[in-house]
């Protein structure tokens, strides 16, 4: 991992717990295998990884003949796990389930806040600096019996579906791997993507970044959104055509809550920074601050299971990775 990450990741007793489970060199944080101690690498049996982990190429793996497992204390392992890892038969685990929790919480907050048009209301109040007549201004606002569309029954998507259950929403779901009966068990109606987009007041994206999902929200599909609808993206920026979305948002016809974009950091001149119908955040939906410790504990649980000869509780398979984030 990157050297600066560990102070927050392994805080609040997480470091001590990891040391009780395994022999750990607590002063060694490798962000480039070429700079690492070759003797330490040769002795390594488990890699405990996080953001900034270097790519596990065949050459890198050749320096770690004893390596048996990669335990990732974060979400996606696609950034460092290569085909060479699978070819070596190395077991892989991820704390993506732990990272799904704050993303789902952020999404629920976005759905509820956008229904109440919190940003619009705050701006009206800020400008008026006086009593605001609620009924004339906010007649079309509210969350009662709104339709929410969830795109992707991923870990995060399923968590969001669970969080939506107590509320008075009609929930739609699009996922090519989920049948109608399973969608119903999740509390949603299974529909195709275009129908979901047409019917929803809020569309929340939780699909993986794959070649076939790139720009799944293009100009044609964005045009299907009803007037006043909100698009929430906490997944990957590449799932939405940024240029097409910007054109729609500039008109004021729809709203957006964007925690991810393509590119990751928009050009300084992008209107998305200042449009009143856009909430743009710098990829904060995932684990942040003390939420990192939760991922460390999930990963340490996996180290314990490995030490006991048990299978991972949150293992990742090669086939699963081909259709997940």
PAVEXVEX-568802 format. One record per residue: residue in one letter; x, y, z of N, C-alpha, C, O in turn. Coordinates in steps of 0.1 Angstrom, whole numbers, plus 5000, padded with zeros to 4 digits. Example, Ala and Ser with C-alpha at 12.3 -4.5 7.8 and 13.67 -1.06 7.14 Angstrom:
2
A513249435078512349555078513249675078514249675085S512849785071513749895071512950005079513450115080
***
This chain:
325
X500849885000500050005000500950125000502150125002X500350244998501050364999501350395013500650365022X502550445015503050465029502150545038502050515050X501550645032500750735041499350675045498750735054X498950565038497650515041497550445054496550445061X498650375058498550285070498150355083497550285091X498450485084498150545097496650555100496250555112X495850565090494450565091493850425090492950395098X494350345081493850215079494050125092493150055096X495250135098495550045109495550125122496550115130X494550205124494350285136493450215146492950105143X493250275157492250225167492350075170491450005171X493650035172493849905176493949795165494349685168X493749835153493849745142495249695140495449575137X496249775141497649735140497949625150498549525147X497649655163497949555173497249425171497849315173X496049425166495349305163495949225152496149105153X496449295142497049225131498349165135498749055131X499149235144500349175149500149055158501048965158X498949045164498648925172498348805164498448695168X497948835151497548725142498748665134498748545131X499648755130500648725121501948795124501948885131X503048735119504348805120504348915109504448885097X504349035114504249155105505449245107505749285119X505949295096507049395097506249525096505949575086X506049585108505149705108505849835103505149935102X507049825100507749935094507949935079508550015073X507349835073507549815059506249825051505249755053X506149935043505049955034505449965020506050065016X505149865012505749854999504749914989503649874988X505250014982504450064970505150044957504650074947X506349974958507049944945507949814949508849824957X507649704943508349584946509849594943510649524949X510149674933511549694929512349754940513649734941X511749834949512449894960512349814973512949854983X511649704973511449624985512649534988513449504980X512749505001513849415006513549275000512549205003X514449224991514249094985514148974995513448874992X514848985006514848885016513448875022512848765024X512848995025511549005031510448945021509548875025X510648985008509748934998509748784997508748714996X510948734997511148584996510448505007510048395006X510348575019509748505031508248535032507648475040X507748615024506348665025505348555021505448495010X504448525030503348425027502048485024501248435016X501748605030500548675028500848825025501648885032X500248875015500249025013499049085018497849045014X499149185027498049265032498049395025498949475027X497149415016497149525006496049625008495049605015X496349745002495349855003495649944991496349904982X495050064991495250154980496750174978497550194987X497050184965498450204961499250074961500550084959X498649964962499449834961499949824947499249844937X501249784946501849764932501249644925500749554931X501449654912500849544903501549414906502849404906X500749314908501349174910501549104897500749014893X502549144890502949084877503648954880504048914891X503848874869504648754870506048774875506548694883X506648884871508048914876508048944891508848904898X506949024895506949054909506648924918507248904928X505848844913505448714920506648624920506848544930X507548634911508748544911509648574922510448494926X509548694928510348734940509748684953510348694964X508548624952507748584964507348434962506148404961X508248344963507948204960507048144971506348044968X507048204983506148144994504748204994503948175003X504548304986503248374986502048284984502048214974X501148284993499948194991498648274991497548224987X498648394996497348474997497548624995498648674999X496648684989496548834989495248874996494148844991X495348945007494248995014494149145013494949215018X493149195006492949335003492049405013490849365014X492549495020491849575030491149695024491049795030X490549675012489849775005488849714996488449594998X488449784985487449724976487949644965488349534967X487949704953488349624941489749584941490649654945X490049454937491449404936491949414921493049374918X491149474912491449484898492749564896493349554886X493049654905494149744903495449684905496549734901X495549564912496849504915496849354912497949294911X495749284912495749144909495649114894494749164887X496649044889496749014875496448864872496348784882X496448834860496248694856497348604862497048484865X498548654864499648574870499248524884499748424888X498448604891498048564905497248444904497448344912X496248434895495348324893496148204888495948084892X497048224879497848114874498648054884498947934884X499148124894499948074905499048004916499547934925X497748014915496847954924496748024938496447964948X497148154938497148234950495748274954494948324945X495348254966494048294971493948444973494848504977X492748494969492548644970491248674978490248604977X491348764987490248814995490148964994491149034992X488949014996488749154996487749205007486949125011X487949325011487049395021486049475014485549575020X485749445002484749524994483449525001482649625000X483049415008481849425016481749525026480749595029X482949545033482949655043482949795036482349885042X483549805025483549935018482149965012481850075009X481349855010480049875004479149955014478150025010X479349945027478449995037478450155036477350205035X479550225036479450365035478950415022478350525021X479250345011478750384998477250374998476550464993X476750265003475250255004474650365013473550415009X475250395024474750495032474750635025473750715026X475850665018475950785011474750795000474150894998X474550674994473550674983472150694989471350774983X471850635000470550655007470350805010469350855008X471450865016471351005019471051085007470251185007X471751054996471551124983470151114978469551214974X469550994979468250964974467251054982466351114977X467351044995466451115004466551275003465651345002X467851315002468051465001467551514987467051624986X467751434977467351484964465851494963465351574956X465151394969463751404969463151524976462151584972X463851564986463451684994464051814987463751924992X464851794977465551904970466251994981465952114981X467051934989467752005000468552114995468552225000X469352094984470252194979469452314974469752434976X468352284966467552394961466952474973466952594972X466452404983465752474994466752555002466452675005X467952505004468952585011469352705003469552815009X469452694990469852814982468752914982469053034983X467452874981466352974982466353044996466253164996X466652975006466653035020467853125021467753235027X468953085015470153165016469953295009470453405013X469253294997469053414990467953504996468053624996X466953435002465853515008466253575021465953695024X466953495029467353535043466153595050466153685058X465053525048463753555054462853435054463253335049X461653445059460753335059460453295044460253375036X460453165042460253115028458853045028458652955035X457953085019456653025018456852885012457152865000X456652775020457052645016456252585005456752524995X454952605005454052544995454252594981454452514972X454352724979454552774965455952724960456052694948X456952724968458252694964458452544962459152504952X457952464971458352324971457152224968457152114974X456252274960455052194958455352054952454651954955X456352044943456651924937457651834944458151734938X458051874956459151804963458551694972457351694975X459451604977459051504986459451364982459751344970X459351274992459751134989458651034990458850914988X457451084991456250994992455950924979455650994969X456150794979455750714967456550754954456050734943X457750794956458650824945459250684940459250584947X459650684928460150564922461750574921462250674916X462350474927463850474927464350354919463850244921X465250384909465750274901467150244905468050334905X467450114908468750074911469349994900468749894895X470550044895471149974883472349894889473449944892X472149764890473149674894472949624908472949694918X472749484909472549424922473949374928474149264931X474849474928476249444933476149444948475049454954X477249424955477249434970476649564974475849564983X477049674968476549804972475049814968474249864976X474749774955473349784951472449704960471349754963X472849584964471949504973471849574987470749574993X472949634992472849705004471949825003471149855013X471949894992471050014990469649964990468750024996X469349844983468049794983467549764997466349785000X468449705005468049685019467749805027466749815035X468549915025468350035032467050105028466450185035X466550085015465350145010464050085015463050145014X464149965021462949895025462049965035460849965033X462550045044461650105054460950225048459950285054X461250275036460750395031459650365021459450255016X458850465018457650455010458050484995457550574989X458950394990459350404976458850294968458650184973X458650314955458550204945459950184940460550274935X460450064941461850034938461949944925461349844925X462749994915462949914903464449864903465349934909X464649754897466049704896466349654882465549584876X467549694877468049634865469349564868470249634872X469449434865470649364866470449234857469549154859X471349224847471149114838471348974844470948874838X471848964856472048834863471048814874471148704881X470048894875469048884885467648854879467148934871X467048744883465748704877464648774885464848834896X463448774880462248844886462048804901461848884909X462148674903461848624917462848674927462548714938X464148674923465248724932465048874934465248924945X464748944924464449094925463349124935463449214943X462349034934461149054943461649034958461249104967X462448934960463048904973463849024978463949044990X464449094969465349204973464449334975464949434978X463149324972462249434974462149524962461849644964X462349464950462349554938461549474927461349354927X461249554917460649504905461749494894462349604891X461949384888462949364878462449424865461349394860X463149514859462749574846464049594837465149584842X463849614824465049644816465449784819464749864825X466649824814467249944818466550064813466350164820X466150064800465450174795464150204802463750324805X463350094806462150114814462450174827461750264832X463550124834463950184847464150334846463750414854X464950374835465250514834464050594831463950704837X463150544823461950624820461050644833460550754835X460950544841459950544852460450614865459750654873X461750614867462350654880462450804882462750884872X462250844894462450984898463950994902464551104900X464550884907465950884910466550754905466050644907X467650764897468350654892469750644898470550744898X470050534905471350514912472150404906471650294905X473350434902474150344894475050264904475850324912X475050134903475850044911476449924903476649814908X476549944890477049844881478649844880479249954884X479249734877480749734876481249804863480549824854X482549844864483249894852483749784843484649714847X483049764832483349654823483349724809482749824807X483949654799483849714785482449734781482049824774X481549634785480149644780479349754788478249784784X479849794799479049904807479650044804479050134810X480650054797481150184794480150274787479550234777X479850394792478850484787477550414785476750444776X477150334795475850274795474750384796473650374791X475150494802474350614802474850714792475650804796X474450694780474850784769473750884766472850894774X473950964756472951074753471551014751470651074756X471450904744470150844741469450804754468250834757X470250734763469550694776469350804785468350804792X470250904786470051014795468751094791468051154799X468451094778467351164773466051104777464951164777X466050974781464950904786464550944800463350924804X465451004808465151044821463951144821463951234813X463051134830461951224831462451364836463451374842X461751464832462051604837462151604852461151554858X463151664858463251674872463951554879464151554891X464251444871464851324877466251354881466851454877X466751264890468151274895468951154892468451044894X470151174887471051054884472051064895472751164897X472250944902473250934913474250834908473950724904X475550874908476650784904477650774915478450874917X477750664922478750634931479650514927480450464935X479450474914480050354909481450384903482450394909X481350404890482550444882482150554872481050544866X483050654870482750764861482550714847481750774839X483150604842483150564829481750514825481450494813X480850484834479550434831478650534825477650504820X479050664827478250774822479050854812480250884814X478450894801479150984791479051124797478051184797X480251164802480251294808479851414800479151504804X480251404787479851514778478351524776477751624777X477751404774476251404772475551444785474551514784X476051394796475451434809475551584811474551644816X476651644808476851784810475851864802475251964806X475651814790474751884781473351884787472551984786X472951774792471551764798471551854811470551914813X472551844819472551924832472552074830471952144837X473252114819473252264817471952314814471652434817X471052234808469652284805468852294817467852364817X469252234828468452234840467352134841466552134850X467252054830466151954829466151844840465151804845X467351804843467551694853468551734864469151844863X468751654874469751684885470651564885470451464879X471751584892472751474894473451494907473751604912X473751374913474751364925475851274920475651154917X477051334918478151264912479351254922479951354925X479651134926480751114935481951064926483151064931X481651024914482750974905482351034891481251054887X483451064884483251124870484351064861485350994866X484251094848485251064839485651184831484751244824X486851244833487951184841487651194856486751264860X488551134864488351134878488251274884487451304892X489151364879489051504882488651574870489451574860X487551644870487051714859487951844856488551894865X488051884843488752004841488252124849487052134852X489152214852488752324861487552414855486852474863X487452414842486352484836485052414834484152464828X484952294839483752214838482552284845482652324857X481452304839480252364845479652274856478852324865X480052154857479552064868479952114882479252074892X481052184883481452234896480452344901480352354914X479752414893479052524897477552524894476752604899X477052424886475652414883474852394896475152314904X473752464897472952454909472152324911471752284921X472052244900471352114900472352004900471951884898X473552024904474551924905475251924919475652034924X475351814926476151794938477351704933477151594930X478551764933479751704929480651684941481051784947X480951554944481851534955483051454951483051384941X484251464958485451404953485751264957486651234964X484851174953484951024956485051004971485950934976X484051054978484051034993483050934997482950905009X482250874988481150784992481750654999481250605008X482950614994483550495000484150525013484050635018X484850425019485450435032486350565034487150585025X486050635044486750755046487050775061486150735069X488150825065488450855079488350725088489050625084X487550725098487550605107486850485100486850375106X486250505089485650385082486650295076486450185073X487950345074489050265070489350155079489650045075X489150185092489450085102488549955101489049845103X487349985097486449865095486949775085486849655086X487549825074488049745063489349665069489549555065X490149735077491249665083490849545091491549445091X489749565099489349455107488749335099488949225102X488049375088487549265079488749185073488649065073X489749265069490949195063491649115074492149005071X491749165086492449085096491648965100492248855103X490248965099489448845101489948735091489948625094X490248785079490648685068492048635071492248515068X492848715077494248665081494048555091494748455091X493148575101492948475111492348345105492848235109X491448365095490948245089492048165082492048045082X492848235075493948175068494948105077495347995075X495248165089496148105098495547975104496247885108X494247965105493547855110493247745099492747635102X493647775087493447685076492047685071491647585064X491247785074489847795069489847875056490647955053X488847845048488647925036488248075039487648095050X488548165030488148305032486648315032485948245025X486248405041484748445041484448535030483248545025X485448605025485148705014486148695003486748784998X486348564999487248534988486748584975485548604973X487648604966487348654952487748544942488948494943X486948504933487348404923487648474910487148594908X488348414901488648464888487448494880487348604874X486448404880485248424873484448534878483848614870X484348554891483648664897484248794893483448894891X485548804893486148934890485948974876485949094873X485648884867485348924853484049004852483849064841X483148994862481949074861481649154873480449184876X482649194880482449274892483349394892484249404883X483249484901484049604901485449584904486249674905
***
